[in-house]
Amino acid sequence: MQSPENPLYPIEIDDYPKLFDYVLTADGLVFFQTLKRNYVLGKEMTLDEYNKLRLLYVYYATSNRNAKEVYVWQDICITLDDKGILEKDMFQSKEDLKNKLLIMENPNYQSGLYRKYTEYVKENMNH
């Protein structure tokens, strides 16, 4: 079961930095903080900006082993879905982040690790 300290259980918090294929660059961190601020202030954002906020937020939270920020990311995703702002054209948003050098390949990435979490969630939602 998900613990208050670990929103991505059964992944260990120390393994968070291995979860995703990309991490933020210094410029990406600045861009992320701008998107996050605009979101918190309720400013008008495009679907592409929401996509980028979702991507950058999870890269930021997991690379810093920050469980609290992972919860905030999950909450933002749920809130956006509830508002009808669904993930669409994520591939293009991610490509744009790569092309603008706002994210770079994660040298610690471990393929398949995130699937362990999603399979665990699916199994436990059916009980």
C-alpha positions in Angstrom: 0.0 0.0 0.0 1.1 3.6 -0.7 2.8 5.0 2.3 2.6 8.7 3.4 6.4 8.9 3.0 6.6 7.2 -0.4 4.0 8.1 -3.0 5.7 5.8 -5.6 5.8 2.7 -3.4 7.1 -0.1 -4.1 9.9 2.0 -5.6 12.4 3.0 -3.0 12.8 6.7 -2.6 16.6 6.3 -3.2 15.7 4.8 -6.6 13.5 7.7 -7.6 16.4 9.3 -9.7 16.4 6.1 -11.8 12.7 6.2 -12.7 12.6 8.5 -15.8 14.6 8.8 -19.0 15.2 12.5 -18.7 16.2 15.1 -16.0 16.0 18.8 -16.0 19.0 21.0 -17.1 19.7 24.3 -15.3 17.6 26.1 -17.9 14.9 23.5 -17.5 14.7 24.1 -13.8 14.2 27.9 -14.4 11.5 27.1 -17.0 9.9 24.6 -14.7 9.7 27.2 -11.9 8.1 29.7 -14.3 5.5 27.1 -15.4 4.8 26.1 -11.8 4.4 29.8 -10.7 2.0 30.5 -13.6 0.0 27.4 -12.6 -0.2 28.3 -8.9 -1.2 31.8 -9.8 -4.0 30.5 -12.0 -2.6 32.1 -15.2 -3.9 31.0 -18.6 -1.7 28.2 -20.0 -1.7 26.3 -23.2 -2.1 22.5 -23.4 1.6 22.3 -24.3 2.5 24.2 -21.2 0.4 21.9 -19.0 2.1 18.9 -20.7 5.5 20.4 -20.0 4.5 21.1 -16.4 3.5 17.5 -15.9 6.8 16.2 -17.4 9.1 18.6 -15.7 7.4 18.3 -12.4 7.9 14.5 -12.2 11.5 14.7 -13.4 12.2 17.4 -10.8 10.5 15.6 -7.9 12.0 12.2 -8.6 15.5 13.4 -9.4 15.5 15.2 -6.0 14.1 12.2 -4.2 11.3 14.5 -3.0 8.3 12.5 -2.0 6.3 15.6 -1.0 6.8 17.1 -4.5 5.8 13.8 -6.1 2.5 14.1 -4.2 2.1 17.6 -5.5 2.8 16.4 -9.1 0.2 13.6 -8.7 -2.3 16.1 -7.3 -1.7 18.5 -10.3 -2.3 15.6 -12.7 -5.5 14.6 -11.0 -6.7 18.3 -10.9 -5.9 18.9 -14.5 -7.7 15.6 -15.5 -10.7 16.7 -13.4 -10.7 20.1 -15.3 -10.7 18.2 -18.6 -7.1 19.2 -19.4 -5.9 15.7 -20.4 -2.5 14.6 -21.5 -2.5 15.0 -25.3 0.4 15.4 -27.7 2.9 14.6 -24.9 5.4 13.3 -27.3 5.6 16.7 -29.1 5.9 18.6 -25.8 8.7 16.3 -24.7 10.5 16.6 -28.0 10.3 20.4 -27.7 11.9 20.2 -24.2 14.7 18.1 -25.6 15.3 20.4 -28.5 15.4 23.5 -26.3 17.9 21.6 -24.0 15.5 22.0 -21.0 15.9 18.3 -20.3 18.7 15.9 -21.0 19.1 12.1 -20.9 19.2 10.7 -17.4 22.5 8.8 -16.9 20.9 6.9 -14.0 17.8 5.8 -15.8 16.7 2.2 -15.3 14.3 1.0 -17.9 11.2 -0.7 -16.6 11.5 0.6 -13.0 8.4 2.8 -13.3 6.4 -0.1 -14.7 6.9 -1.8 -11.3 5.0 1.0 -9.7 2.2 1.2 -12.3 1.7 -2.6 -12.2 1.6 -2.5 -8.4 -1.1 0.3 -8.5 -3.2 -1.6 -11.0 -3.0 -4.8 -9.0 -4.0 -3.0 -5.8 -6.8 -1.0 -7.4 -8.6 -4.2 -8.3 -8.8 -5.4 -4.6 
